[in-house]
Amino acid sequence: MTSVDALTFDDLTPDDMEAVLSLSGEAGWTQVADDWRLMMGLGYCAGFRDPSGVPIASGVALPMDDRYGWISMILVTKSWQRKGLATKLVDKCCDWLEERGITPLLDATPAGRTVYSQMGFHDLLGISRWRREGGVSGGKAMASPAQAEALTWIAYYDAKVFGAYRPSILGDLMTRGPAFVADHEAGFLLGREGRGVTQLGPVSANDEAAAKNLLDTAIASISGTITIDAFDAQEGFASHLMACGFTVQRGFTRMIRGTVRTMGDPALAYAAAGPELG
């Protein structure tokens, strides 16, 4: 095999879409071209290319605002794994953010958490991915569809809950999947269509009842398989997910690098947007 020294590190652009979709597909992840375009358009997407110029590894640094940024899509094709490329990609993405004064965050798998802990990341929150197969009955329409003009208050509400102002990301999600709001601006739910699945999140609400109503409304609008990355601290919401036919697939840990140890208002956070979007 060609040595790592023969690889080149380079920006990844929409011209590389076929290759990056292959990377995420090989890993069993659900991102579609719209996800990659969003991250490439708003952030820094780079990776390693083999001598023929084909991307064999990727990483994304996605600024949320001028304070916080997300690291994701750390992917290495199988034949190039266990050669240190993933760690190099995380380092490069962290450097890109920190050179701009932006604090890096990420959602780590259990295996990744061990590595990232050694790279200066610290735990913030626990997350579980729940999955509901298509064809399961249930769900009631109890919240209202989000109209385009709702983006203004949704973005400010999200900034209070999530801890960073990200209207461009939320606006993109509002055009791509389920989007519902609770009465009196008491919460919202967004989502997006992925490869073979609808990903719900973020879900933020003033109270558990509003969060459950938003979830029920989304379920009623979807016939296929659903996933949602729910925060472990919201035990009542987790019980409702179970009652609605969801089962836990895997866990994540939200981590941050730097001196910050709290972010946003976790009491109002019920589900994340996903490991690639925070």
Solvent accessible surface area in square Angstrom, and as a share of the most:
residue,aa,sasa,rsa
1,M,159,0.71
2,T,59,0.34
3,S,67,0.43
4,V,38,0.22
5,D,138,0.72
6,A,44,0.34
7,L,17,0.08
8,T,78,0.46
9,F,69,0.29
10,D,62,0.32
11,D,77,0.40
12,L,6,0.03
13,T,56,0.32
14,P,79,0.50
15,D,139,0.72
16,D,17,0.09
17,M,23,0.10
18,E,151,0.68
19,A,20,0.15
20,V,0,0.00
21,L,58,0.29
22,S,70,0.45
23,L,9,0.04
24,S,1,0.01
25,G,29,0.28
26,E,91,0.41
27,A,50,0.39
28,G,52,0.50
29,W,74,0.26
30,T,37,0.21
31,Q,15,0.06
32,V,41,0.23
33,A,23,0.18
34,D,66,0.34
35,D,2,0.01
36,W,0,0.00
37,R,123,0.45
38,L,19,0.09
39,M,0,0.00
40,M,24,0.11
41,G,63,0.60
42,L,71,0.35
43,G,19,0.18
44,Y,39,0.15
45,C,7,0.04
46,A,1,0.01
47,G,0,0.00
48,F,15,0.06
49,R,36,0.13
50,D,32,0.16
51,P,89,0.56
52,S,92,0.60
53,G,32,0.30
54,V,76,0.44
55,P,11,0.07
56,I,13,0.06
57,A,0,0.00
58,S,0,0.00
59,G,0,0.00
60,V,0,0.00
61,A,0,0.00
62,L,0,0.00
63,P,33,0.21
64,M,12,0.05
65,D,32,0.16
66,D,113,0.58
67,R,127,0.46
68,Y,23,0.09
69,G,0,0.00
70,W,0,0.00
71,I,4,0.02
72,S,10,0.06
73,M,4,0.02
74,I,30,0.15
75,L,9,0.05
76,V,20,0.11
77,T,26,0.15
78,K,156,0.66
79,S,65,0.42
80,W,17,0.06
81,Q,88,0.39
82,R,243,0.89
83,K,84,0.36
84,G,39,0.37
85,L,2,0.01
86,A,44,0.34
87,T,56,0.33
88,K,91,0.39
89,L,1,0.01
90,V,2,0.01
91,D,57,0.30
92,K,73,0.31
93,C,2,0.01
94,C,0,0.00
95,D,68,0.35
96,W,51,0.18
97,L,0,0.00
98,E,70,0.31
99,E,135,0.60
100,R,124,0.45
101,G,60,0.58
102,I,13,0.07
103,T,29,0.17
104,P,1,0.01
105,L,0,0.00
106,L,4,0.02
107,D,17,0.09
108,A,1,0.01
109,T,40,0.23
110,P,94,0.59
111,A,79,0.62
112,G,14,0.14
113,R,100,0.37
114,T,81,0.47
115,V,65,0.38
116,Y,31,0.12
117,S,57,0.37
118,Q,147,0.65
119,M,30,0.14
120,G,33,0.32
121,F,4,0.02
122,H,75,0.33
123,D,66,0.34
124,L,36,0.18
125,L,48,0.24
126,G,31,0.30
127,I,3,0.01
128,S,19,0.12
129,R,34,0.12
130,W,15,0.05
131,R,71,0.26
132,R,6,0.02
133,E,93,0.42
134,G,36,0.34
135,G,75,0.73
136,V,67,0.38
137,S,102,0.66
138,G,51,0.49
139,G,31,0.29
140,K,142,0.60
141,A,86,0.66
142,M,104,0.46
143,A,17,0.13
144,S,50,0.32
145,P,83,0.52
146,A,18,0.14
147,Q,104,0.46
148,A,87,0.68
149,E,134,0.60
150,A,10,0.08
151,L,51,0.25
152,T,92,0.54
153,W,46,0.16
154,I,0,0.00
155,A,1,0.01
156,Y,138,0.53
157,Y,22,0.08
158,D,1,0.01
159,A,25,0.19
160,K,111,0.47
161,V,7,0.04
162,F,18,0.08
163,G,10,0.09
164,A,0,0.00
165,Y,83,0.32
166,R,8,0.03
167,P,40,0.25
168,S,65,0.42
169,I,4,0.02
170,L,0,0.00
171,G,16,0.16
172,D,39,0.20
173,L,0,0.00
174,M,29,0.13
175,T,114,0.66
176,R,39,0.14
177,G,25,0.24
178,P,14,0.09
179,A,14,0.11
180,F,23,0.09
181,V,21,0.12
182,A,13,0.10
183,D,98,0.51
184,H,179,0.80
185,E,94,0.42
186,A,19,0.15
187,G,0,0.00
188,F,0,0.00
189,L,0,0.00
190,L,0,0.00
191,G,0,0.00
192,R,8,0.03
193,E,90,0.40
194,G,16,0.15
195,R,116,0.42
196,G,71,0.68
197,V,10,0.06
198,T,7,0.04
199,Q,8,0.04
200,L,0,0.00
201,G,0,0.00
202,P,3,0.02
203,V,0,0.00
204,S,3,0.02
205,A,0,0.00
206,N,79,0.41
207,D,74,0.38
208,E,61,0.28
209,A,64,0.50
210,A,12,0.09
211,A,0,0.00
212,K,53,0.23
213,N,48,0.25
214,L,0,0.00
215,L,0,0.00
216,D,19,0.10
217,T,4,0.03
218,A,0,0.00
219,I,3,0.02
220,A,51,0.39
221,S,69,0.44
222,I,27,0.14
223,S,103,0.67
224,G,32,0.31
225,T,20,0.12
226,I,0,0.00
227,T,5,0.03
228,I,0,0.00
229,D,2,0.01
230,A,2,0.02
231,F,14,0.06
232,D,70,0.36
233,A,84,0.65
234,Q,26,0.11
235,E,133,0.60
236,G,24,0.23
237,F,0,0.00
238,A,22,0.17
239,S,70,0.45
240,H,38,0.17
241,L,0,0.00
242,M,128,0.57
243,A,88,0.69
244,C,23,0.14
245,G,35,0.33
246,F,1,0.01
247,T,93,0.54
248,V,82,0.47
249,Q,94,0.42
250,R,91,0.33
251,G,27,0.26
252,F,15,0.06
253,T,24,0.14
254,R,12,0.04
255,M,0,0.00
256,I,0,0.00
257,R,47,0.17
258,G,35,0.34
259,T,130,0.76
260,V,45,0.26
261,R,118,0.43
262,T,111,0.64
263,M,23,0.10
264,G,40,0.38
265,D,50,0.26
266,P,59,0.37
267,A,72,0.56
268,L,27,0.14
269,A,10,0.08
270,Y,7,0.03
271,A,3,0.02
272,A,3,0.02
273,A,1,0.00
274,G,0,0.00
275,P,29,0.18
276,E,6,0.02
277,L,2,0.01
278,G,1,0.01
